[in-house]
């Protein structure tokens, strides 16, 4: 079978004996001499495509929709319209904010009133997620929100990269290829490090994750949700020295929660986590990678820049004025 990933992210499998013709795709017109082959070039995508993929990788526990009359009420993110309201007990802003895909089908003030009331009913602040350059509607929405007293309470960036170069990096202490296992010495008195990929969360992984103390059911649902989820753990004895998460969705692999315990930093474990997750994603047919990073996280910027990621677009979370929902 030949696996083909469409531009939309849909994966199609075709029997080889049904293929009639094929051809080698030349370099893009105007490509510089010595430019990397397509397998290693950064992915071409607009902000809205990546935002849709990222939204599926952090699925909310509850959602509602504001949309024009006649819109399909069951349409998903790939083809939906309007505004999607998302809630997950407050765990992550992406899963607890409005995703404005297009016109909400209401005058703006009425749409905002309904948004604020919906989140107030759940004891949550109302946030709207907007990305720069995603749609003309979102660009205009930023101005209108500011005029109405909504404030930007969080800015981050999406970075992207080709996936293959990440998968080519040394994954030790994770198994490499068909090798049954791999361990590296941590020092004479330290436990050996062992890498593991899993489809399920472990208590040690959760203990290393720094976003909460005791996880709520909504948090576990968000972390485990998505089209195809992988969890990476570098074990040091019974503890997690490093962790990571990857969600594969069509041609995209989304990376998150890459964290290393202070005692094990500067040993290449974050790179190893990314490499191991990349190999799993590549095996599923993904070819492009993305991640989200805070604008002021210089250490993360240095890591991801060294791995070949480049900034794609910034996004913001606008919060409703701090008074009673109306």
C-alpha positions as CSV (number, residue, x, y, z in Angstrom):
1,X,0.0,0.0,0.0
2,X,1.1,3.5,-0.7
3,X,0.2,6.1,1.9
4,X,-0.6,9.6,0.7
5,X,-1.2,12.7,2.9
6,X,-3.4,15.3,1.3
7,X,-2.9,19.0,1.9
8,X,-5.9,18.9,4.2
9,X,-4.2,16.3,6.4
10,X,-6.4,13.4,5.3
11,X,-4.4,10.2,4.9
12,X,-5.3,8.0,1.9
13,X,-4.0,4.5,1.3
14,X,-3.8,3.2,-2.3
15,X,-2.9,-0.3,-3.5
16,X,0.4,-0.2,-5.5
17,X,-1.1,-2.4,-8.3
18,X,-3.7,0.3,-8.9
19,X,-1.2,3.1,-9.6
20,X,-1.0,4.1,-13.3
21,X,1.8,6.6,-13.3
22,X,4.0,8.7,-11.0
23,X,6.7,11.2,-11.3
24,X,9.5,12.8,-9.3
25,X,8.5,16.3,-8.1
26,X,11.3,18.8,-8.9
27,X,12.4,21.6,-6.6
28,X,10.1,24.5,-6.3
29,X,10.6,27.3,-8.8
30,X,13.1,29.7,-7.5
31,X,14.4,27.3,-4.9
32,X,18.0,28.2,-4.0
33,X,20.8,25.8,-5.1
34,X,21.4,23.2,-2.5
35,X,18.0,23.6,-0.9
36,X,17.0,20.6,1.2
37,X,14.7,18.0,-0.4
38,X,11.0,18.2,0.2
39,X,11.3,15.6,3.0
40,X,13.4,18.2,5.0
41,X,11.8,21.5,4.0
42,X,9.6,23.2,6.5
43,X,5.9,22.6,6.0
44,X,3.7,25.0,4.0
45,X,0.6,25.9,5.9
46,X,-1.5,28.8,7.0
47,X,-2.3,29.8,10.6
48,X,-5.9,28.6,10.4
49,X,-4.9,25.1,9.3
50,X,-2.5,24.7,12.2
51,X,-5.0,26.2,14.7
52,X,-7.6,23.6,13.6
53,X,-5.1,20.8,14.1
54,X,-4.0,22.2,17.5
55,X,-7.6,22.5,18.6
56,X,-8.1,18.8,18.0
57,X,-5.0,17.9,20.0
58,X,-6.4,19.6,23.1
59,X,-10.0,18.5,23.0
60,X,-12.3,20.2,25.6
61,X,-14.6,18.2,27.9
62,X,-17.5,20.4,26.8
63,X,-18.3,22.5,23.8
64,X,-21.0,24.7,22.3
65,X,-21.3,26.7,19.1
66,X,-22.4,30.1,17.9
67,X,-23.0,29.9,14.1
68,X,-25.1,31.4,11.3
69,X,-28.6,30.0,10.8
70,X,-28.5,27.0,8.6
71,X,-25.0,25.9,9.5
72,X,-24.5,22.2,10.1
73,X,-24.7,21.8,13.9
74,X,-22.6,18.6,13.7
75,X,-19.8,20.0,11.6
76,X,-16.4,19.5,13.1
77,X,-13.4,21.8,13.2
78,X,-12.3,20.9,9.7
79,X,-15.4,22.2,8.0
80,X,-17.3,24.0,10.7
81,X,-18.1,27.7,10.9
82,X,-19.0,30.2,13.6
83,X,-17.4,30.3,17.0
84,X,-16.7,27.2,19.1
85,X,-16.9,27.6,22.9
86,X,-14.7,25.2,24.7
87,X,-14.4,24.3,28.4
88,X,-12.3,21.7,30.4
89,X,-12.4,22.8,34.0
90,X,-9.8,25.5,33.4
91,X,-7.0,23.2,32.2
92,X,-5.1,25.0,29.4
93,X,-6.4,28.1,27.8
94,X,-6.8,26.5,24.4
95,X,-9.3,24.0,25.8
96,X,-11.1,26.8,27.8
97,X,-11.5,29.5,25.2
98,X,-13.5,30.5,22.2
99,X,-12.1,29.5,18.8
100,X,-13.6,32.0,16.3
101,X,-13.6,30.1,13.0
102,X,-15.8,32.6,11.2
103,X,-18.9,34.8,11.6
104,X,-20.8,33.7,14.8
105,X,-24.1,34.5,13.1
106,X,-25.0,37.2,15.7
107,X,-24.1,40.9,16.2
108,X,-20.8,41.0,17.9
109,X,-22.1,42.4,21.2
110,X,-24.7,39.7,21.5
111,X,-22.1,37.0,20.7
112,X,-19.8,38.3,23.4
113,X,-22.7,38.5,25.9
114,X,-23.5,34.8,25.2
115,X,-19.8,33.8,25.5
116,X,-19.4,35.5,28.9
117,X,-22.6,34.0,30.2
118,X,-21.6,30.5,29.0
119,X,-18.3,30.6,30.8
120,X,-19.8,32.3,33.9
121,X,-22.2,29.3,34.2
122,X,-19.1,27.1,34.5
123,X,-17.2,29.3,36.9
124,X,-14.6,30.2,34.3
125,X,-13.2,33.4,32.8
126,X,-14.2,34.1,29.2
127,X,-11.2,34.0,26.8
128,X,-11.1,34.3,23.0
129,X,-8.2,32.8,21.1
130,X,-7.1,34.8,18.1
131,X,-4.1,34.1,15.8
132,X,-2.4,36.8,13.8
133,X,-2.9,36.2,10.1
134,X,-5.4,33.4,10.4
135,X,-8.5,35.1,9.0
136,X,-9.5,38.6,8.2
137,X,-12.4,38.2,10.7
138,X,-9.9,37.4,13.5
139,X,-7.7,40.3,12.6
140,X,-10.7,42.6,12.8
141,X,-11.9,40.9,16.0
142,X,-8.8,41.9,17.9
143,X,-9.6,45.6,17.3
144,X,-13.2,45.2,18.4
145,X,-12.3,43.3,21.5
146,X,-9.9,45.9,22.6
147,X,-12.5,48.6,22.0
148,X,-14.8,46.7,24.4
149,X,-12.3,46.4,27.2
150,X,-11.1,42.8,26.5
151,X,-7.4,42.5,27.5
152,X,-4.6,40.4,26.0
153,X,-3.6,38.1,28.9
154,X,-1.4,35.7,27.1
155,X,0.7,35.6,23.9
156,X,2.5,32.6,22.5
157,X,3.9,31.4,19.2
158,X,3.4,28.4,17.0
159,X,6.7,27.1,15.6
160,X,6.9,24.5,12.8
161,X,9.5,22.2,11.2
162,X,9.8,19.3,8.9
163,X,9.4,16.1,10.9
164,X,12.1,13.9,9.3
165,X,15.1,15.8,10.6
166,X,13.8,15.4,14.1
167,X,13.3,11.7,13.7
168,X,16.9,11.4,12.5
169,X,18.3,12.6,15.7
170,X,19.7,10.2,18.4
171,X,16.8,9.0,20.5
172,X,18.9,7.4,23.2
173,X,17.9,6.4,25.8
174,X,14.9,5.4,23.8
175,X,15.1,2.2,21.6
176,X,16.5,3.0,18.1
177,X,14.9,1.3,15.2
178,X,14.3,-2.4,16.0
179,X,16.7,-2.4,18.9
180,X,14.8,-4.1,21.8
181,X,16.0,-1.5,24.3
182,X,18.6,1.0,25.2
183,X,20.0,2.3,28.5
184,X,22.6,5.0,29.2
185,X,24.7,5.4,32.3
186,X,23.7,8.4,34.5
187,X,26.7,8.2,36.8
188,X,28.2,5.8,39.3
189,X,25.5,6.4,41.9
190,X,22.6,7.4,39.6
191,X,20.0,5.1,38.1
192,X,20.3,4.1,34.5
193,X,18.0,6.0,32.1
194,X,15.5,4.1,30.0
195,X,13.2,5.6,27.4
196,X,9.7,4.4,26.8
197,X,6.8,5.4,24.5
198,X,3.3,4.7,25.6
199,X,-0.3,5.3,24.6
200,X,-1.4,5.9,28.2
201,X,-0.5,8.3,31.0
202,X,1.5,7.0,34.0
203,X,1.6,8.4,37.5
204,X,5.3,9.2,37.1
205,X,4.6,11.1,33.8
206,X,1.9,13.1,35.6
207,X,4.1,13.8,38.6
208,X,6.8,15.3,36.3
209,X,4.2,17.4,34.4
210,X,4.3,20.9,36.0
211,X,0.8,22.2,35.2
212,X,-1.1,20.9,38.2
213,X,-0.9,19.0,41.5
214,X,-3.6,16.4,41.6
215,X,-5.1,16.1,38.0
216,X,-8.8,16.6,37.6
217,X,-10.7,14.2,35.3
218,X,-11.1,17.0,32.8
219,X,-7.3,17.5,32.7
220,X,-6.7,13.7,32.1
221,X,-9.3,13.8,29.3
222,X,-7.6,16.7,27.6
223,X,-4.1,15.2,27.8
224,X,-5.3,11.8,26.6
225,X,-7.5,13.2,23.9
226,X,-6.7,13.7,20.2
227,X,-6.6,11.6,17.1
228,X,-3.4,9.6,17.9
229,X,-1.6,10.4,21.2
230,X,1.8,9.3,22.3
231,X,3.5,9.8,25.7
232,X,7.3,9.7,26.1
233,X,9.0,9.0,29.4
234,X,12.7,8.8,30.3
235,X,12.8,6.7,33.4
236,X,15.4,7.1,36.1
237,X,14.5,4.2,38.4
238,X,10.8,4.6,39.2
239,X,10.8,8.4,38.5
240,X,10.4,10.3,35.3
241,X,13.5,12.3,34.4
242,X,11.9,13.7,31.2
243,X,8.6,13.5,29.5
244,X,6.8,14.6,26.3
245,X,3.5,14.3,24.5
246,X,2.8,14.1,20.7
247,X,-0.5,14.1,18.9
248,X,-0.5,12.8,15.3
249,X,-3.2,14.2,13.1
250,X,-2.8,13.5,9.3
251,X,0.4,15.1,8.1
252,X,0.9,16.9,11.4
253,X,2.6,15.9,14.6
254,X,2.0,18.3,17.5
255,X,4.5,18.3,20.4
256,X,3.8,19.5,24.0
257,X,4.7,18.9,27.6
258,X,8.4,18.4,26.9
259,X,9.9,18.7,30.4
260,X,13.1,17.6,32.1
261,X,13.7,17.3,35.8
262,X,16.3,19.9,36.9
263,X,18.8,17.2,38.0
264,X,18.8,15.7,34.5
265,X,19.0,18.9,32.3
266,X,21.8,19.5,29.8
267,X,22.1,15.8,28.9
268,X,20.1,15.9,25.6
269,X,17.0,14.3,27.1
270,X,14.6,16.9,25.6
271,X,16.1,16.2,22.2
272,X,15.8,12.4,22.8
273,X,12.1,12.8,23.7
274,X,11.4,14.8,20.6
275,X,13.3,12.3,18.4
276,X,11.5,9.3,19.8
277,X,8.1,10.9,19.4
278,X,9.0,12.0,15.9
279,X,9.9,8.5,14.9
280,X,6.5,7.3,16.1
281,X,4.7,10.1,14.2
282,X,6.7,9.5,11.0
283,X,5.7,5.8,11.1
284,X,2.1,6.9,11.1
285,X,2.5,9.0,8.0
286,X,3.1,12.5,9.5
287,X,5.6,14.7,7.8
288,X,5.3,18.1,9.5
289,X,5.8,19.2,13.1
290,X,4.4,22.0,15.2
291,X,4.6,23.2,18.8
292,X,3.5,26.1,20.9
293,X,5.9,28.1,23.0
294,X,5.5,31.2,25.3
295,X,7.1,34.3,23.8
296,X,9.3,34.8,26.9
297,X,10.6,31.2,27.2
298,X,14.2,31.8,26.0
299,X,15.4,28.3,27.0
300,X,12.6,26.6,25.0
301,X,13.3,29.0,22.1
302,X,17.0,27.9,22.1
303,X,16.1,24.2,22.2
304,X,13.5,24.3,19.4
305,X,15.6,26.6,17.2
306,X,18.5,24.1,17.5
307,X,16.1,21.3,16.5
308,X,15.2,23.2,13.3
309,X,11.9,24.8,14.3
310,X,11.0,28.3,13.2
311,X,8.3,30.7,14.3
312,X,5.2,30.5,12.2
313,X,2.6,32.8,13.8
314,X,1.8,34.3,17.2
315,X,-1.6,34.0,18.9
316,X,-3.3,35.7,21.8
317,X,-5.9,35.1,24.5
318,X,-8.2,38.0,25.1
319,X,-10.0,38.0,28.4
320,X,-13.4,39.6,29.1
321,X,-13.6,42.6,31.4
322,X,-13.5,41.6,35.0
323,X,-17.1,42.3,36.0
324,X,-20.3,40.4,36.1
325,X,-21.2,38.5,32.9
326,X,-23.8,40.4,30.9
